[in-house]
Amino acid sequence: LARRLIDLSRYAQAASLYETGAAKTTGDKAWYLIQAGRNRISEGNRTKAVGDFNAVASGYSGSPGADEAVFSLATISEDSGDFKKARSLYSRLAADYPFSPYLGLALLGDARAAFKTGDFKSAGAAFEALSSNPASAQHADEILFYRAETLRFQLKNKEASKLYTQLCDQYPESRFVNDSLNRLLFFEDTADADSIQVQA
């Protein structure tokens, strides 16, 4: 029945069914709660999703799928602007679930959250480490972009320009190309303005 509801995009009702299943089962409730949390996300109800995922992360941390619950809580925290909490959860996932399929995304999320707090030096070091981490290889374009961004915010425009250019050359289809090109154009305009001032 829950699957049929999902096929009809009736996510709230599907989530309620899974939550009822979790309440009634005498076994591991984690599977039901994770399904419920997924459907709460699809419904757009992050508050209830947090409740479902928290129940797994706190009460069933050894169950299959618990890493997904922790990762989901981290992404919800990051999206809501609570970067300190997001970093704590991403770090927890990396420490408690080192073989999780979410590990690469968690390491990336932690570095990104550090960047968003304004800790550009730490973020830069984290992105630099990620650039040689096989677990994050599929996110190489995003890593390269944020490496450039951390340099830009530290006023290291020359070094940043090299990385923006590298991103555009190596990943022309990346969603970060437009922003990278805009940064490069800004650097060029700024350099031209500085040159005019020097000549004057």
Rosetta silent file (secondary structure, phi, psi, omega in degrees, C-alpha in Angstrom):
SEQUENCE: LARRLIDLSRYAQAASLYETGAAKTTGDKAWYLIQAGRNRISEGNRTKAVGDFNAVASGYSGSPGADEAVFSLATISEDSGDFKKARSLYSRLAADYPFSPYLGLALLGDARAAFKTGDFKSAGAAFEALSSNPASAQHADEILFYRAETLRFQLKNKEASKLYTQLCDQYPESRFVNDSLNRLLFFEDTADADSIQVQA
SCORE:     score description
SCORE:     0.000 S_00000001
   1 L     0.000  -42.480 -179.854    0.000    0.000    0.000 S_00000001
   2 H   -61.055  -42.851  178.993    2.809    2.403    0.883 S_00000001
   3 H   -61.779  -38.678  178.158    4.472    1.807   -2.486 S_00000001
   4 H   -64.609  -40.262  177.944    1.205    2.526   -4.251 S_00000001
   5 H   -63.876  -39.566  178.830    0.858    5.783   -2.330 S_00000001
   6 H   -64.303  -42.332  178.055    4.406    6.754   -3.290 S_00000001
   7 H   -60.731  -26.749  178.804    3.653    6.045   -6.950 S_00000001
   8 L   -93.006    6.878 -179.319    0.714    8.444   -6.586 S_00000001
   9 L    62.903   27.163  177.310    3.007   11.059   -4.961 S_00000001
  10 L   -98.620   69.898 -170.552    1.024   10.831   -1.733 S_00000001
  11 H   -68.753  -36.388 -178.532    4.155   10.977    0.360 S_00000001
  12 H   -62.307  -42.217  179.943    2.600   12.161    3.628 S_00000001
  13 H   -69.084  -38.266  176.847    0.258    9.181    3.752 S_00000001
  14 H   -63.268  -42.588  179.429    3.075    6.794    2.855 S_00000001
  15 H   -61.977  -41.409  179.381    5.221    8.272    5.614 S_00000001
  16 H   -62.085  -38.705  177.953    2.409    7.843    8.121 S_00000001
  17 H   -63.668  -43.144  178.939    2.092    4.175    7.161 S_00000001
  18 H   -66.219  -39.001  178.495    5.786    3.601    7.702 S_00000001
  19 H   -65.390  -36.244  175.133    5.687    5.438   11.035 S_00000001
  20 H   -65.127  -40.892  177.341    2.782    3.236   12.090 S_00000001
  21 H   -60.840  -41.129  178.411    4.803    0.205   11.039 S_00000001
  22 H   -63.914  -37.408 -178.983    7.714    1.368   13.172 S_00000001
  23 H   -70.493  -31.286 -174.429    5.413    1.800   16.177 S_00000001
  24 H   -89.527  -29.732 -174.976    3.889   -1.654   15.788 S_00000001
  25 L   -68.289  146.128  176.863    6.910   -3.784   14.965 S_00000001
  26 L   -97.228   -2.602  179.674    8.660   -5.611   17.773 S_00000001
  27 L   -99.979 -148.188 -179.069   11.861   -5.832   15.740 S_00000001
  28 L   -70.446  118.588 -177.625   14.225   -3.272   14.246 S_00000001
  29 L   -84.948  -10.889 -170.562   12.290   -0.080   13.650 S_00000001
  30 H   -57.708  -45.072 -176.825   15.082    1.604   11.677 S_00000001
  31 H   -58.468  -46.055 -179.985   13.975    0.451    8.223 S_00000001
  32 H   -62.525  -42.578 -176.856   10.444    1.792    8.719 S_00000001
  33 H   -68.438  -36.418  177.883   11.697    5.093   10.120 S_00000001
  34 H   -66.374  -43.323  176.679   14.155    5.626    7.263 S_00000001
  35 H   -60.608  -41.388  178.938   11.397    5.003    4.720 S_00000001
  36 H   -62.546  -45.235  179.906    9.202    7.427    6.631 S_00000001
  37 H   -61.013  -41.836  177.792   11.951   10.043    6.692 S_00000001
  38 H   -58.900  -42.924 -178.746   12.527    9.734    2.964 S_00000001
  39 H   -73.027  -30.623  174.534    8.852   10.310    2.300 S_00000001
  40 H   -65.069  -38.200  175.866    8.714   13.246    4.705 S_00000001
  41 H   -62.268  -46.814  179.734   11.535   14.815    2.663 S_00000001
  42 H   -62.327  -33.936  178.537    9.597   14.168   -0.544 S_00000001
  43 H   -69.944  -26.636 -174.856    6.525   15.666    1.105 S_00000001
  44 L    95.445   10.974 -178.492    8.523   18.761    2.025 S_00000001
  45 L  -102.742   84.547 -176.383    8.046   18.250    5.763 S_00000001
  46 H   -71.742  -27.557  179.822   11.596   18.450    7.071 S_00000001
  47 H   -61.810  -47.481  179.030   10.493   18.813   10.680 S_00000001
  48 H   -71.548  -32.168  176.572    8.901   15.376   10.717 S_00000001
  49 H   -61.728  -42.341  178.551   11.764   13.968    8.646 S_00000001
  50 H   -60.147  -40.497  178.410   14.198   15.118   11.326 S_00000001
  51 H   -60.741  -44.213  179.638   12.104   13.311   13.923 S_00000001
  52 H   -65.536  -47.727 -178.008   12.240   10.056   11.965 S_00000001
  53 H   -68.366  -36.372  177.551   15.948   10.277   11.199 S_00000001
  54 H   -62.651  -37.801  179.586   16.807   11.329   14.751 S_00000001
  55 H   -61.451  -37.653  178.055   15.009    8.267   16.077 S_00000001
  56 H   -72.481  -48.717 -175.352   17.268    6.081   13.939 S_00000001
  57 H   -62.793  -32.778 -177.270   20.491    7.991   14.638 S_00000001
  58 H   -93.703  -33.022 -174.300   19.954    7.979   18.391 S_00000001
  59 H  -106.797  -16.321 -175.068   18.200    4.674   18.990 S_00000001
  60 L  -138.721   45.685 -173.050   19.305    2.372   16.181 S_00000001
  61 L   -66.024  -16.996  178.954   22.783    3.594   15.267 S_00000001
  62 L   -96.169    1.185 -177.459   23.960    0.063   14.554 S_00000001
  63 L   -81.783  152.041  173.696   21.158   -0.767   12.166 S_00000001
  64 L   -57.891  131.948 -179.422   21.551   -0.943    8.385 S_00000001
  65 L    94.743   -5.923  179.582   20.753    2.478    6.998 S_00000001
  66 H   -63.736  -31.799  177.584   21.703    4.389   10.131 S_00000001
  67 H   -63.707  -35.565  176.835   24.426    6.121    8.146 S_00000001
  68 H   -64.141  -39.186  179.505   21.756    7.427    5.776 S_00000001
  69 H   -62.660  -45.898  179.974   19.848    8.836    8.738 S_00000001
  70 H   -64.253  -42.708  179.273   22.926   10.691   10.025 S_00000001
  71 H   -62.865  -42.799 -179.932   23.750   11.955    6.538 S_00000001
  72 H   -62.661  -41.163  177.500   20.174   13.159    6.003 S_00000001
  73 H   -62.948  -39.009  179.645   20.243   15.042    9.312 S_00000001
  74 H   -65.064  -44.710 -179.182   23.538   16.651    8.291 S_00000001
  75 H   -67.470  -36.303  176.852   22.233   17.804    4.914 S_00000001
  76 H   -63.738  -41.805  178.969   19.049   19.176    6.486 S_00000001
  77 H   -64.378  -42.976  179.349   21.171   21.119    8.985 S_00000001
  78 H   -63.842  -44.785 -178.850   23.420   22.465    6.235 S_00000001
  79 H   -64.679  -28.557 -179.468   20.480   23.479    4.069 S_00000001
  80 L   -88.690   -1.409  176.617   18.874   25.281    7.003 S_00000001
  81 L    91.206    5.416  177.876   22.073   27.223    7.729 S_00000001
  82 L   -91.904   76.958 -171.854   23.087   25.400   10.908 S_00000001
  83 H   -71.443  -31.002  177.659   26.607   24.743    9.702 S_00000001
  84 H   -63.288  -46.179  177.981   28.041   23.937   13.134 S_00000001
  85 H   -66.036  -39.897  179.072   25.535   21.123   13.612 S_00000001
  86 H   -59.358  -44.197 -179.804   26.036   19.983   10.030 S_00000001
  87 H   -63.528  -39.696  178.362   29.776   19.677   10.567 S_00000001
  88 H   -61.469  -42.008 -178.644   29.242   17.697   13.740 S_00000001
  89 H   -72.930  -40.750  176.642   26.952   15.247   11.943 S_00000001
  90 H   -61.395  -41.724  179.470   29.173   14.917    8.878 S_00000001
  91 H   -65.855  -37.298  177.789   32.127   14.226   11.181 S_00000001
  92 H   -62.695  -43.159  179.778   30.088   11.669   13.091 S_00000001
  93 H   -61.408  -45.397 -178.945   29.258    9.821    9.895 S_00000001
  94 H   -62.564  -36.182 -178.077   32.914    9.742    8.838 S_00000001
  95 H   -78.609  -41.952 -173.491   33.978    8.454   12.258 S_00000001
  96 H   -88.645  -24.354 -175.797   31.199    5.948   12.909 S_00000001
  97 L  -132.125   65.693 -174.444   30.572    4.683    9.367 S_00000001
  98 L   -65.497  -13.900  179.476   33.924    4.728    7.522 S_00000001
  99 L  -109.113   14.534 -179.465   32.647    2.320    4.871 S_00000001
 100 L   -68.196  142.615  173.845   29.392    4.146    4.225 S_00000001
 101 L   -66.437  -11.791  178.520   28.500    4.937    0.613 S_00000001
 102 L   -91.801    1.596 -174.234   27.767    8.439    1.938 S_00000001
 103 H   -59.097  -48.193 -179.075   31.349    8.950    3.150 S_00000001
 104 H   -58.078  -43.346  179.021   32.499   10.955    0.130 S_00000001
 105 H   -67.988  -34.676  179.575   29.492   13.239    0.337 S_00000001
 106 H   -67.238  -43.958  177.848   29.936   13.628    4.087 S_00000001
 107 H   -62.546  -41.200  177.224   33.572   14.696    3.753 S_00000001
 108 H   -64.856  -43.747  179.677   32.583   17.124    1.023 S_00000001
 109 H   -61.875  -39.580  179.374   29.693   18.441    3.111 S_00000001
 110 H   -63.798  -44.350  178.339   31.951   19.013    6.102 S_00000001
 111 H   -64.795  -40.667  179.655   34.426   21.005    4.015 S_00000001
 112 H   -64.952  -40.290  178.645   31.610   22.979    2.399 S_00000001
 113 H   -65.931  -37.198  176.386   30.082   23.779    5.793 S_00000001
 114 H   -61.825  -42.184  177.576   33.474   24.992    7.029 S_00000001
 115 H   -59.999  -43.763 -176.251   33.644   27.291    4.007 S_00000001
 116 H   -70.466  -17.755  174.786   30.166   28.638    4.720 S_00000001
 117 L   -85.033   -7.210 -179.538   31.160   29.517    8.291 S_00000001
 118 L    92.015    6.795  177.951   33.970   31.673    6.899 S_00000001
 119 L   -87.922   72.552 -170.984   36.761   29.352    8.027 S_00000001
 120 H   -68.644  -32.726 -179.824   38.436   29.565    4.641 S_00000001
 121 H   -66.213  -48.639  178.738   41.833   28.302    5.750 S_00000001
 122 H   -65.285  -40.961  179.236   40.431   25.086    7.255 S_00000001
 123 H   -62.302  -42.433  179.631   38.032   24.671    4.360 S_00000001
 124 H   -60.546  -42.033  178.868   40.862   25.080    1.880 S_00000001
 125 H   -65.326  -39.200 -179.723   42.903   22.394    3.623 S_00000001
 126 H   -66.940  -43.809  178.558   39.883   20.077    3.679 S_00000001
 127 H   -67.125  -35.145  177.037   39.136   20.565   -0.016 S_00000001
 128 H   -62.045  -43.200  178.457   42.811   20.085   -0.826 S_00000001
 129 H   -65.383  -38.696 -179.741   42.754   16.738    0.999 S_00000001
 130 H   -65.517  -28.472 -176.413   39.544   15.747   -0.775 S_00000001
 131 L   -63.636  -19.840  178.620   41.102   16.398   -4.170 S_00000001
 132 L  -115.025   14.063 -179.503   43.236   13.266   -3.730 S_00000001
 133 L   -97.454  116.633 -178.513   40.623   11.162   -1.909 S_00000001
 134 H   -57.230  -28.198 -178.307   39.150    8.408   -4.123 S_00000001
 135 H   -66.202  -18.914 -177.135   35.913    8.503   -2.111 S_00000001
 136 H  -113.501   12.447 -173.851   35.239   12.008   -3.446 S_00000001
 137 H   -58.881  -35.133 -177.139   36.435   11.557   -7.020 S_00000001
 138 H   -72.314   -8.478  178.734   32.971   11.909   -8.523 S_00000001
 139 H  -112.139   27.110 -174.375   32.699   15.390   -7.009 S_00000001
 140 H   -58.810  -36.098 -178.550   36.026   16.615   -8.378 S_00000001
 141 H   -67.935  -42.113  178.616   34.504   19.649  -10.103 S_00000001
 142 H   -65.505  -40.681  178.133   32.803   20.898   -6.935 S_00000001
 143 H   -61.346  -44.534  179.599   35.974   20.323   -4.933 S_00000001
 144 H   -62.427  -41.321  179.808   38.012   22.254   -7.474 S_00000001
 145 H   -62.333  -47.089 -178.149   35.518   25.112   -7.423 S_00000001
 146 H   -71.527  -27.783  172.417   35.571   25.430   -3.644 S_00000001
 147 H   -61.730  -42.600  178.261   39.355   25.203   -3.574 S_00000001
 148 H   -65.491  -41.577 -179.617   39.354   28.230   -5.862 S_00000001
 149 H   -61.934  -41.617 -179.874   36.742   29.973   -3.733 S_00000001
 150 H   -63.751  -35.169  176.886   38.751   29.554   -0.540 S_00000001
 151 H   -69.360  -41.101  179.699   41.727   31.145   -2.275 S_00000001
 152 H   -59.647  -43.349 -178.585   39.593   33.994   -3.612 S_00000001
 153 H   -73.314  -12.575  173.556   38.311   34.829   -0.146 S_00000001
 154 L   -98.991   12.333  177.178   41.898   34.876    1.075 S_00000001
 155 L    63.850   28.078  176.340   42.654   37.396   -1.714 S_00000001
 156 L  -100.802   67.609 -170.939   44.889   34.922   -3.553 S_00000001
 157 H   -66.549  -34.668 -179.693   43.362   35.756   -6.902 S_00000001
 158 H   -63.956  -46.200  179.152   46.211   34.506   -9.071 S_00000001
 159 H   -67.010  -38.629  179.183   46.101   31.042   -7.527 S_00000001
 160 H   -63.642  -41.050 -179.221   42.307   31.043   -7.619 S_00000001
 161 H   -58.750  -39.037  179.610   42.303   31.966  -11.322 S_00000001
 162 H   -61.930  -40.591 -178.355   44.377   28.900  -12.161 S_00000001
 163 H   -73.922  -38.449  175.634   41.869   26.614  -10.467 S_00000001
 164 H   -60.834  -42.787  179.388   38.831   28.296  -12.038 S_00000001
 165 H   -64.536  -42.304  178.404   40.488   27.902  -15.436 S_00000001
 166 H   -60.378  -41.245  179.129   41.340   24.283  -14.709 S_00000001
 167 H   -61.856  -46.271 -178.724   37.722   23.592  -13.791 S_00000001
 168 H   -63.365  -36.385 -178.970   36.425   25.125  -17.024 S_00000001
 169 H   -74.087  -42.809 -173.444   38.938   23.153  -19.084 S_00000001
 170 H   -85.552  -28.981 -175.351   38.501   19.784  -17.372 S_00000001
 171 L  -131.186   64.641 -174.845   34.772   19.891  -16.590 S_00000001
 172 L   -62.291  -19.174  179.522   33.083   22.013  -19.284 S_00000001
 173 L   -94.869    0.802 -176.383   29.663   20.529  -18.430 S_00000001
 174 L   -65.684  147.243  176.357   29.950   21.254  -14.708 S_00000001
 175 L   -70.523   -7.936 -179.864   27.298   23.352  -13.005 S_00000001
 176 L   -96.431   -0.176 -176.782   30.160   25.398  -11.550 S_00000001
 177 H   -65.622  -45.510 -178.245   31.500   26.584  -14.913 S_00000001
 178 H   -59.677  -45.083  178.361   29.332   29.709  -15.153 S_00000001
 179 H   -64.328  -37.999  179.641   30.334   30.900  -11.693 S_00000001
 180 H   -64.508  -43.541  178.235   33.960   30.143  -12.474 S_00000001
 181 H   -62.942  -39.301  178.015   33.814   32.166  -15.698 S_00000001
 182 H   -63.100  -39.086  178.009   32.198   35.058  -13.838 S_00000001
 183 H   -64.338  -43.418 -179.113   35.014   35.011  -11.285 S_00000001
 184 H   -64.007  -40.556  177.626   37.607   35.018  -14.069 S_00000001
 185 H   -64.734  -38.667  177.721   35.922   37.941  -15.821 S_00000001
 186 H   -63.100  -45.095  178.521   35.825   39.831  -12.537 S_00000001
 187 H   -60.237  -41.275 -179.521   39.536   39.243  -11.997 S_00000001
 188 H   -64.635  -44.557  179.479   40.242   40.445  -15.537 S_00000001
 189 H   -64.057  -40.509  179.638   38.153   43.605  -15.092 S_00000001
 190 H   -64.634  -41.718  179.456   39.805   44.306  -11.745 S_00000001
 191 H   -64.301  -40.373  178.699   43.276   43.861  -13.242 S_00000001
 192 H   -63.799  -41.771 -179.981   42.412   46.231  -16.106 S_00000001
 193 H   -64.683  -41.555  179.124   41.133   48.841  -13.632 S_00000001
 194 H   -64.602  -36.969 -179.771   44.290   48.544  -11.532 S_00000001
 195 H   -66.153  -39.558  179.107   46.421   48.928  -14.655 S_00000001
 196 H   -65.036  -40.344 -179.698   44.602   52.126  -15.645 S_00000001
 197 H   -65.306  -38.604  179.487   45.083   53.572  -12.157 S_00000001
 198 H   -65.717  -42.606  179.448   48.805   52.805  -12.252 S_00000001
 199 H   -64.786  -35.738  178.837   49.183   54.475  -15.647 S_00000001
 200 L   -67.875    0.000    0.000   47.312   57.532  -14.426 S_00000001
